[in-house]
């Protein structure tokens, strides 16, 4: 009768093994397999096109999900490299506006096919950063936001204080549920976090909103400020001050006939075309016909749906200026640089101050 020898694993070795110690190897292997598989799939799709087995449109539709699979594999590889400190960085003065625009152009076709509307507003600001790292970072931010909605707004400007270059990404939808792949802690987000940690000089923040997500990155190594509102000359000569406002269109919302008339007359004096409505429902109808450059809103109607109205408006534009007509006759307050700050002009001060307030708000938009 033969005996079977049973070998037991080394107890100490079994107890000491931990996935925590081996996950980088696992991640690297998984990333390589995903990337290789995606390349093989793309080669097959290209071959089918060359043989006439599929149309160009079908080839494009198949290539997009293949590219996204490949991006996941590349993202995992990049996370592994950043985590392991295998990225050599060479900090250079980079124009972030050009870099961001380059990333958006690369994704333009994919976004169009996915039915995603892209808007951007980029100011020329230089940052000390490695070009490859910056490109990877911006690409990962865009990739992270894609599943959350069909409107993507990208803004690059200079934060008021501290004066850091600020990259913002707002993703929203039209009430339709986001993609099933939408995850705050997706693979792309892991890459964003790891780059911010490894690159240094990048502070990130994200928020869930009612209709999507809002992301902000501050680049602490900003080396060049842009010319902003300080370049606007607020002279006493209103005829020269408002020469550039001929193409501006303003919508006024007020139930009071006198306020609508005073605003209209004040705007007419400085060459601005305007219309007026009595409530937010009429405002929505007017905006559907023509989008204004700025809205003047009576403080008396702000408690009757203004917040909802503004949220709806910000789904179509990244930012939008408002001037409030205050019950305080003599008030005149310029807005700050926060997203929801608003200038205020008193009812008794419309003819004297409204033009200056509007000039200030429009200058902030440029």
C-alpha positions as CSV (number, residue, x, y, z in Angstrom):
1,X,0.0,0.0,0.0
2,X,1.5,3.3,-1.1
3,X,1.4,6.4,1.0
4,X,0.7,9.9,-0.3
5,X,2.9,12.6,1.1
6,X,1.1,15.8,2.0
7,X,3.2,19.0,1.8
8,X,2.2,21.9,4.0
9,X,3.1,25.4,3.2
10,X,5.6,27.1,5.4
11,X,3.5,28.5,8.2
12,X,5.7,31.6,8.7
13,X,5.7,32.4,5.0
14,X,1.9,32.0,4.7
15,X,1.3,34.2,7.7
16,X,3.7,36.9,6.5
17,X,2.2,37.2,3.0
18,X,-0.1,40.2,2.6
19,X,-1.8,41.7,-0.4
20,X,-0.9,45.1,1.0
21,X,2.8,44.3,0.2
22,X,2.1,42.9,-3.3
23,X,-0.7,45.2,-4.7
24,X,1.8,47.3,-6.7
25,X,2.9,44.1,-8.6
26,X,-0.8,43.1,-9.0
27,X,-1.7,46.6,-10.3
28,X,1.2,46.6,-12.7
29,X,0.4,43.1,-14.1
30,X,-3.3,44.0,-14.5
31,X,-2.5,47.3,-16.2
32,X,-0.2,45.5,-18.7
33,X,-2.9,42.9,-19.5
34,X,-5.6,45.5,-20.0
35,X,-3.3,47.6,-22.3
36,X,-2.2,44.6,-24.3
37,X,-5.7,43.3,-24.7
38,X,-7.0,46.7,-25.8
39,X,-4.2,47.0,-28.4
40,X,-5.0,43.5,-29.8
41,X,-8.7,44.5,-30.0
42,X,-7.9,47.7,-31.8
43,X,-5.7,45.9,-34.3
44,X,-8.6,43.5,-35.0
45,X,-11.0,46.4,-35.5
46,X,-8.5,48.1,-37.9
47,X,-8.2,44.8,-39.8
48,X,-11.9,44.5,-40.2
49,X,-12.0,48.0,-41.6
50,X,-9.3,47.4,-44.1
51,X,-11.1,44.3,-45.3
52,X,-14.4,46.2,-45.7
53,X,-16.1,44.1,-43.1
54,X,-17.2,47.2,-41.1
55,X,-17.9,50.8,-42.1
56,X,-15.8,53.8,-41.0
57,X,-18.6,54.9,-38.7
58,X,-18.7,51.4,-37.1
59,X,-15.0,51.4,-36.8
60,X,-15.1,54.7,-35.0
61,X,-17.9,53.5,-32.6
62,X,-15.9,50.4,-31.7
63,X,-12.7,52.3,-31.3
64,X,-14.0,54.7,-28.7
65,X,-14.7,52.1,-26.0
66,X,-11.5,50.3,-26.9
67,X,-9.6,53.6,-26.4
68,X,-11.3,54.0,-23.0
69,X,-10.3,50.5,-22.0
70,X,-6.7,51.3,-23.0
71,X,-6.8,54.5,-21.1
72,X,-7.8,52.6,-18.0
73,X,-4.8,50.3,-18.4
74,X,-2.4,53.3,-19.0
75,X,-3.9,55.0,-16.0
76,X,-3.2,52.1,-13.8
77,X,0.4,51.9,-15.2
78,X,0.8,55.6,-14.4
79,X,-0.5,55.3,-10.9
80,X,2.0,52.5,-10.3
81,X,4.9,54.6,-11.7
82,X,4.0,57.7,-9.7
83,X,3.5,55.6,-6.5
84,X,6.9,54.0,-7.0
85,X,8.6,57.3,-7.6
86,X,9.6,56.3,-11.1
87,X,8.6,59.6,-12.7
88,X,11.5,62.0,-13.3
89,X,10.2,65.5,-13.3
90,X,11.8,68.6,-14.9
91,X,9.9,71.7,-13.8
92,X,9.5,74.2,-16.6
93,X,7.6,77.4,-17.2
94,X,4.5,76.1,-18.9
95,X,1.5,78.1,-20.3
96,X,-1.3,76.2,-18.7
97,X,-3.9,77.6,-21.1
98,X,-2.1,76.1,-24.1
99,X,-1.6,72.8,-22.3
100,X,-5.3,72.5,-21.2
101,X,-6.5,73.5,-24.7
102,X,-4.2,70.8,-26.2
103,X,-5.8,68.2,-23.9
104,X,-9.3,69.3,-24.8
105,X,-8.5,69.2,-28.5
106,X,-7.3,65.6,-28.1
107,X,-10.6,64.6,-26.5
108,X,-12.8,66.8,-28.7
109,X,-13.9,64.0,-31.1
110,X,-14.5,61.5,-28.4
111,X,-16.6,63.9,-26.4
112,X,-18.7,64.8,-29.5
113,X,-19.5,61.2,-30.2
114,X,-20.4,60.7,-26.6
115,X,-22.8,63.6,-26.9
116,X,-20.9,65.8,-24.4
117,X,-21.0,69.5,-25.0
118,X,-17.6,71.2,-24.1
119,X,-17.1,74.8,-23.2
120,X,-13.9,76.4,-21.9
121,X,-12.6,79.8,-20.8
122,X,-8.8,79.8,-20.4
123,X,-6.6,82.7,-19.4
124,X,-2.9,82.7,-20.1
125,X,-1.1,81.8,-16.9
126,X,2.4,80.2,-16.5
127,X,3.1,77.5,-13.9
128,X,6.3,75.8,-12.9
129,X,5.6,72.1,-13.6
130,X,6.8,69.1,-15.6
131,X,5.0,69.2,-19.0
132,X,4.3,65.5,-19.2
133,X,3.0,65.4,-15.6
134,X,0.8,68.4,-16.2
135,X,-0.6,66.8,-19.4
136,X,-1.3,63.6,-17.6
137,X,-2.9,65.4,-14.7
138,X,-5.3,67.5,-16.9
139,X,-6.2,64.4,-19.0
140,X,-7.0,62.4,-15.8
141,X,-9.2,65.2,-14.5
142,X,-11.2,65.3,-17.7
143,X,-11.5,61.5,-17.8
144,X,-12.7,61.5,-14.2
145,X,-15.5,64.0,-15.0
146,X,-16.8,62.5,-18.3
147,X,-19.3,60.0,-16.7
148,X,-21.1,62.6,-14.6
149,X,-22.9,64.5,-17.3
150,X,-23.3,65.8,-20.8
151,X,-22.0,69.3,-20.2
152,X,-18.3,69.9,-19.4
153,X,-17.1,73.4,-18.6
154,X,-13.4,74.0,-18.1
155,X,-12.0,77.3,-16.7
156,X,-8.5,78.4,-16.1
157,X,-7.9,81.7,-14.3
158,X,-6.0,83.4,-11.5
159,X,-7.3,82.9,-7.9
160,X,-7.8,86.2,-6.1
161,X,-5.8,85.3,-3.0
162,X,-3.4,83.6,-2.9
163,X,-2.6,84.3,-6.6
164,X,-2.5,80.7,-7.8
165,X,-3.4,79.4,-11.2
166,X,-6.8,77.8,-10.7
167,X,-8.2,75.1,-12.9
168,X,-11.9,74.3,-12.6
169,X,-13.9,71.6,-14.1
170,X,-17.7,71.6,-13.8
171,X,-19.7,68.6,-15.2
172,X,-23.5,68.8,-15.3
173,X,-26.4,67.0,-16.9
174,X,-29.9,67.8,-18.1
175,X,-31.6,65.8,-15.5
176,X,-30.7,62.5,-17.1
177,X,-29.0,60.0,-14.7
178,X,-25.2,59.9,-15.1
179,X,-23.3,57.0,-16.6
180,X,-23.4,53.8,-14.6
181,X,-19.6,54.1,-14.5
182,X,-19.7,57.4,-12.6
183,X,-17.7,57.1,-9.5
184,X,-16.2,59.7,-7.3
185,X,-13.3,57.3,-6.5
186,X,-12.7,56.0,-10.0
187,X,-9.4,54.9,-11.4
188,X,-9.0,58.3,-13.0
189,X,-9.5,60.0,-9.6
190,X,-6.8,57.7,-8.0
191,X,-4.5,59.0,-10.7
192,X,-5.4,62.6,-10.1
193,X,-4.7,62.2,-6.4
194,X,-1.4,60.4,-6.9
195,X,-0.1,63.0,-9.4
196,X,-1.1,65.8,-7.0
197,X,0.7,64.0,-4.2
198,X,3.8,63.1,-6.3
199,X,4.2,66.3,-8.3
200,X,3.8,68.8,-5.5
201,X,2.5,72.3,-5.9
202,X,-1.0,71.1,-6.7
203,X,-3.9,71.5,-4.3
204,X,-7.1,69.7,-5.3
205,X,-10.7,69.8,-4.2
206,X,-14.0,68.3,-5.5
207,X,-17.7,68.6,-4.7
208,X,-20.8,66.8,-5.6
209,X,-23.5,69.1,-6.9
210,X,-27.2,68.6,-7.6
211,X,-26.6,67.9,-11.2
212,X,-23.0,66.7,-11.4
213,X,-19.5,67.5,-10.0
214,X,-17.2,70.5,-9.5
215,X,-13.4,70.1,-9.4
216,X,-10.8,72.7,-8.5
217,X,-7.0,72.5,-8.7
218,X,-4.7,75.3,-7.4
219,X,-1.2,75.4,-8.8
220,X,1.0,77.0,-6.0
221,X,4.0,77.4,-8.3
222,X,2.4,80.0,-10.4
223,X,5.0,82.3,-12.0
224,X,3.0,84.7,-14.1
225,X,-0.2,86.6,-13.3
226,X,-2.6,87.7,-16.0
227,X,-3.9,91.2,-16.7
228,X,-7.3,91.3,-15.2
229,X,-9.7,93.8,-13.7
230,X,-6.9,96.1,-12.7
231,X,-6.3,96.9,-16.4
232,X,-9.8,98.4,-16.7
233,X,-9.8,102.2,-16.5
234,X,-12.8,103.5,-14.6
235,X,-12.6,107.1,-15.7
236,X,-15.2,109.7,-15.1
237,X,-15.8,110.1,-18.8
238,X,-18.6,107.7,-19.3
239,X,-18.8,108.4,-23.1
240,X,-15.3,106.9,-23.6
241,X,-15.6,104.4,-20.7
242,X,-18.4,102.5,-22.4
243,X,-17.4,102.6,-26.1
244,X,-16.8,98.8,-26.2
245,X,-20.3,98.0,-24.9
246,X,-22.2,98.5,-28.1
247,X,-22.7,94.7,-28.6
248,X,-23.7,94.1,-24.9
249,X,-27.3,92.9,-24.3
250,X,-28.8,93.1,-20.8
251,X,-32.0,91.6,-19.4
252,X,-33.8,93.2,-16.5
253,X,-36.1,91.2,-14.1
254,X,-38.4,93.4,-12.0
255,X,-42.2,93.5,-11.2
256,X,-41.8,97.3,-10.7
257,X,-42.4,99.4,-13.8
258,X,-40.4,102.3,-12.4
259,X,-37.3,100.2,-11.9
260,X,-37.5,98.6,-15.3
261,X,-37.8,102.2,-16.8
262,X,-34.9,103.5,-14.8
263,X,-32.6,100.6,-15.8
264,X,-33.6,101.0,-19.4
265,X,-32.8,104.7,-19.4
266,X,-29.5,104.2,-17.6
267,X,-28.4,101.6,-20.1
268,X,-29.6,103.6,-23.1
269,X,-27.3,106.5,-22.0
270,X,-24.2,104.3,-22.3
271,X,-25.3,102.5,-25.5
272,X,-26.4,99.2,-24.1
273,X,-29.4,97.4,-25.6
274,X,-31.8,95.9,-23.1
275,X,-35.2,94.2,-22.5
276,X,-37.2,93.7,-19.3
277,X,-39.5,91.1,-17.9
278,X,-41.5,90.9,-14.7
279,X,-40.6,87.4,-13.3
280,X,-38.3,84.4,-13.8
281,X,-40.8,82.5,-16.1
282,X,-40.7,85.4,-18.5
283,X,-37.0,85.6,-18.2
284,X,-36.6,81.9,-19.2
285,X,-38.7,82.6,-22.3
286,X,-36.6,85.7,-23.2
287,X,-33.3,83.8,-22.7
288,X,-34.5,81.0,-25.0
289,X,-34.7,83.6,-27.7
290,X,-31.5,85.5,-26.9
291,X,-28.9,84.9,-24.2
292,X,-28.0,88.2,-22.4
293,X,-24.5,89.2,-21.4
294,X,-25.7,90.2,-18.0
295,X,-28.9,90.2,-15.9
296,X,-30.2,93.0,-13.7
297,X,-32.4,91.5,-11.0
298,X,-34.7,93.3,-8.6
299,X,-34.1,92.3,-4.9
300,X,-37.9,92.1,-4.5
301,X,-38.1,88.9,-6.6
302,X,-34.9,87.2,-5.4
303,X,-36.9,85.1,-2.8
304,X,-39.2,83.8,-5.6
305,X,-37.1,81.2,-7.4
306,X,-33.9,83.1,-8.1
307,X,-31.6,80.3,-6.8
308,X,-33.2,77.8,-9.1
309,X,-33.2,80.2,-12.0
310,X,-29.4,80.8,-11.6
311,X,-28.7,77.1,-11.3
312,X,-30.5,76.5,-14.6
313,X,-28.6,79.3,-16.2
314,X,-25.2,78.0,-15.0
315,X,-25.9,74.7,-16.7
316,X,-25.6,76.4,-20.1
317,X,-22.7,78.8,-19.2
318,X,-19.7,78.4,-17.0
319,X,-20.3,81.7,-15.2
320,X,-22.8,84.6,-15.5
321,X,-22.8,88.1,-14.1
322,X,-25.8,89.6,-12.2
323,X,-26.4,93.1,-10.7
324,X,-28.9,93.4,-8.0
325,X,-31.2,96.4,-7.6
326,X,-31.2,96.9,-3.8
327,X,-34.0,98.5,-1.8
328,X,-31.4,100.8,-0.2
329,X,-31.6,103.9,-2.4
330,X,-28.0,104.9,-2.0
331,X,-26.2,101.5,-1.9
332,X,-23.4,100.7,-4.4
333,X,-21.4,97.6,-3.8
334,X,-19.0,95.9,-6.2
335,X,-19.1,92.1,-6.3
336,X,-16.2,90.0,-5.2
337,X,-14.6,87.2,-7.2
338,X,-16.6,84.3,-5.8
339,X,-18.9,82.3,-8.1
340,X,-22.1,83.6,-6.5
341,X,-21.1,87.1,-5.5
342,X,-23.2,89.9,-6.9
343,X,-22.9,93.7,-7.3
344,X,-25.6,95.8,-5.8
345,X,-26.9,99.2,-6.9
346,X,-29.6,101.1,-4.9
347,X,-32.9,102.0,-6.4
348,X,-32.1,105.7,-6.0
349,X,-28.6,105.3,-7.5
350,X,-29.4,103.5,-10.8
351,X,-28.6,106.4,-13.2
352,X,-25.3,107.2,-11.4
353,X,-23.9,103.8,-10.6
354,X,-25.5,101.0,-12.7
355,X,-23.2,101.6,-15.7
356,X,-20.0,101.4,-13.6
357,X,-21.3,98.2,-11.9
358,X,-22.0,96.6,-15.3
359,X,-18.6,97.6,-16.6
360,X,-17.0,95.9,-13.6
361,X,-18.9,92.7,-14.0
362,X,-18.3,92.4,-17.7
363,X,-14.6,93.1,-17.2
364,X,-14.4,90.1,-14.8
365,X,-15.8,87.9,-17.6
366,X,-13.0,88.7,-20.0
